Amino acid sequence: MRRRVVVTGIGMINPLGNDVATVWNALQEGKSGVGKITIFDASAYPTTIAAEIKQWDVDQQGLDKALWS
């Protein structure tokens, strides 16, 4: 019996973007997802750069926000 695989979608959440097309375009343009930390005041830490996930809302994903804070 031959086994079959069905791919129903492809997606990603990362610092370059939150969908395949955006990430692919950013990669082709040589962009970096690394930048200044924006989600908290990092001035007291040795580094102020990170690869943050941008424009991603936990509530829209149907996830419990308490797990992500």
N, CA, C and O of each residue as an XYZ file, in Angstrom:
276
protein
N       0.836     -1.184      0.000
C       0.000      0.000      0.000
C       0.882      1.250      0.000
O       1.827      1.351      0.783
N       0.574      2.174     -0.862
C       1.318      3.423     -0.959
C       0.793      4.439      0.051
O      -0.417      4.633      0.173
N       1.710      5.088      0.778
C       1.315      6.097      1.765
C       1.232      7.457      1.104
O       1.997      7.761      0.189
N       0.313      8.263      1.565
C       0.136      9.595      1.015
C       0.280     10.638      2.114
O      -0.022     10.398      3.283
N       0.746     11.786      1.698
C       0.872     12.923      2.599
C       0.150     14.099      1.956
O       0.295     14.354      0.760
N      -0.623     14.806      2.756
C      -1.325     15.982      2.263
C      -0.845     17.191      3.056
O      -0.941     17.218      4.283
N      -0.336     18.177      2.355
C       0.075     19.428      2.988
C      -1.107     20.383      2.866
O      -1.519     20.744      1.764
N      -1.643     20.785      4.011
C      -2.840     21.637      3.991
C      -2.517     23.117      4.125
O      -3.402     23.966      4.015
N      -1.272     23.415      4.357
C      -0.901     24.818      4.471
C       0.535     24.944      4.938
O       1.149     23.977      5.387
N       1.048     26.130      4.825
C       2.395     26.396      5.298
C       2.357     27.774      5.936
O       1.738     28.697      5.408
N       3.008     27.902      7.051
C       2.994     29.187      7.722
C       4.160     29.315      8.665
O       4.857     28.344      8.960
N       4.360     30.518      9.129
C       5.453     30.756     10.051
C       5.218     32.058     10.790
O       4.553     32.968     10.295
N       5.768     32.122     11.958
C       5.780     33.343     12.748
C       7.241     33.565     13.119
O       7.808     32.779     13.878
N       7.849     34.607     12.603
C       9.243     34.886     12.920
C       9.527     36.377     12.739
O       8.665     37.103     12.244
N      10.694     36.843     13.119
C      10.988     38.269     13.075
C      10.953     38.920     11.682
O      10.890     40.145     11.581
N      10.993     38.135     10.638
C      10.932     38.711      9.285
C       9.501     38.905      8.801
O       9.263     39.672      7.867
N       8.555     38.227      9.418
C       7.163     38.355      9.002
C       6.326     37.218      9.533
O       6.839     36.279     10.142
N       5.037     37.310      9.299
C       4.115     36.327      9.858
C       3.382     35.512      8.800
O       2.391     34.843      9.095
N       3.872     35.571      7.579
C       3.320     34.727      6.525
C       4.436     34.404      5.530
O       5.472     35.068      5.499
N       4.211     33.407      4.749
C       5.245     32.901      3.849
C       5.711     33.963      2.852
O       6.913     34.137      2.648
N       4.776     34.666      2.238
C       5.142     35.647      1.210
C       6.009     36.771      1.787
O       7.001     37.169      1.177
N       5.632     37.277      2.956
C       6.396     38.364      3.573
C       7.793     37.911      3.946
O       8.766     38.624      3.702
N       7.899     36.729      4.535
C       9.210     36.206      4.923
C      10.070     35.957      3.693
O      11.251     36.307      3.682
N       9.497     35.361      2.664
C      10.259     35.069      1.442
C      10.780     36.355      0.810
O      11.937     36.416      0.395
N       9.934     37.383      0.733
C      10.360     38.661      0.158
C      11.471     39.286      0.993
O      12.438     39.814      0.443
N      11.341     39.230      2.317
C      12.372     39.792      3.198
C      13.702     39.066      3.008
O      14.758     39.696      2.981
N      13.649     37.748      2.877
C      14.872     36.971      2.653
C      15.515     37.353      1.320
O      16.731     37.532      1.244
N      14.708     37.477      0.278
C      15.234     37.833     -1.040
C      15.849     39.232     -1.044
O      16.793     39.499     -1.787
N      15.309     40.121     -0.208
C      15.822     41.490     -0.135
C      16.985     41.626      0.842
O      17.551     42.710      0.992
N      17.344     40.520      1.512
C      18.464     40.544      2.449
C      18.176     41.257      3.754
O      19.096     41.728      4.422
N      16.907     41.341      4.123
C      16.531     42.027      5.360
C      16.879     41.179      6.574
O      17.032     39.961      6.481
N      17.001     41.848      7.709
C      17.249     41.187      8.984
C      16.060     41.428      9.902
O      15.439     42.489      9.856
N      15.745     40.448     10.730
C      14.676     40.601     11.706
C      15.177     41.159     13.025
O      14.398     41.319     13.965
N      16.448     41.454     13.109
C      17.050     41.943     14.349
C      16.975     43.466     14.393
O      17.224     44.143     13.395
N      16.628     43.990     15.565
C      16.558     45.439     15.722
C      16.470     45.806     17.191
O      16.609     44.945     18.060
N      16.242     47.077     17.471
C      16.109     47.558     18.843
C      14.921     46.883     19.527
O      13.874     46.688     18.911
N      15.086     46.530     20.791
C      14.001     45.943     21.577
C      12.934     47.007     21.796
O      13.228     48.127     22.213
N      11.678     46.632     21.505
C      10.574     47.578     21.620
C       9.515     47.174     22.638
O       8.719     48.017     23.052
N       9.482     45.904     23.055
C       8.384     45.460     23.911
C       8.621     45.734     25.399
O       7.705     45.580     26.207
N       9.838     46.138     25.766
C      10.121     46.556     27.139
C      11.363     47.439     27.129
O      12.100     47.481     26.144
N      11.582     48.132     28.217
C      12.744     49.007     28.338
C      13.979     48.156     28.613
O      14.132     47.610     29.706
N      14.842     48.046     27.638
C      16.026     47.192     27.750
C      17.284     47.975     28.116
O      18.384     47.425     28.074
N      17.139     49.241     28.469
C      18.310     50.086     28.722
C      19.161     49.603     29.901
O      20.344     49.934     29.974
N      18.591     48.839     30.812
C      19.349     48.345     31.966
C      20.114     47.055     31.654
O      20.836     46.540     32.507
N      19.959     46.547     30.459
C      20.602     45.283     30.078
C      21.813     45.542     29.184
O      21.920     46.607     28.576
N      22.732     44.564     29.101
C      23.941     44.751     28.286
C      23.659     44.898     26.788
O      24.469     45.470     26.059
N      22.533     44.392     26.335
C      22.186     44.532     24.921
C      20.784     45.097     24.786
O      19.922     44.855     25.631
N      20.567     45.832     23.744
C      19.246     46.413     23.500
C      18.705     45.982     22.141
O      17.791     46.608     21.603
N      19.268     44.916     21.590
C      18.785     44.399     20.313
C      18.263     42.984     20.487
O      18.699     42.251     21.375
N      17.327     42.611     19.631
C      16.742     41.268     19.669
C      16.028     41.016     18.343
O      15.892     41.911     17.509
N      15.589     39.806     18.176
C      14.792     39.436     17.006
C      13.353     39.230     17.487
O      12.932     38.104     17.754
N      12.612     40.327     17.592
C      11.244     40.278     18.109
C      10.244     39.888     17.009
O      10.437     40.177     15.828
N       9.188     39.232     17.444
C       8.069     38.957     16.548
C       7.232     40.225     16.491
O       6.835     40.753     17.530
N       6.961     40.715     15.302
C       6.248     41.972     15.128
C       4.846     41.733     14.580
O       4.616     40.779     13.837
N       3.929     42.591     14.945
C       2.564     42.572     14.419
C       1.913     41.203     14.522
O       1.340     40.703     13.554
N       2.005     40.605     15.695
C       1.383     39.297     15.944
C       0.551     39.418     17.195
O       1.071     39.757     18.258
N      -0.736     39.143     17.084
C      -1.658     39.278     18.193
C      -2.065     37.896     18.698
O      -2.681     37.115     17.972
N      -1.719     37.609     19.936
C      -2.034     36.310     20.540
C      -3.537     36.057     20.498
O      -3.970     34.936     20.229
N      -4.331     37.085     20.760
C      -5.788     36.921     20.776
C      -6.330     36.438     19.430
O      -7.272     35.647     19.398
N      -5.755     36.897     18.330
C      -6.218     36.483     17.008
C      -5.885     35.020     16.708
O      -6.465     34.427     15.799
N      -4.968     34.446     17.458
C      -4.565     33.061     17.227
C      -5.371     32.082     18.064
O      -5.190     30.870     17.947
N      -6.264     32.596     18.913
C      -7.072     31.732     19.769
C      -6.275     31.120     20.905
O      -6.645     30.067     21.424
N      -5.173     31.774     21.302
C      -4.324     31.266     22.377
C      -4.588     32.021     23.665
O      -5.086     33.146     23.639
N      -4.262     31.419     24.770
C      -4.420     32.046     26.079
C      -3.306     33.068     26.270
O      -2.132     32.704     26.340
N      -3.666     34.329     26.352
C      -2.699     35.409     26.466
C      -1.827     35.259     27.718
O      -0.674     35.690     27.715
N      -2.355     34.657     28.781
C      -1.587     34.486     30.025
C      -0.360     33.617     29.819
O       0.628     33.757     30.540
N      -0.411     32.732     28.857
C       0.734     31.860     28.571
C       1.861     32.603     27.862
O       2.995     32.125     27.849
N       1.573     33.764     27.270
C       2.539     34.477     26.436
C       3.014     35.772     27.049
O       3.671     36.561     26.369
N       2.706     36.021     28.315
C       3.142     37.281     28.902
C       4.193     37.076     29.963
O       4.667     38.043     30.558
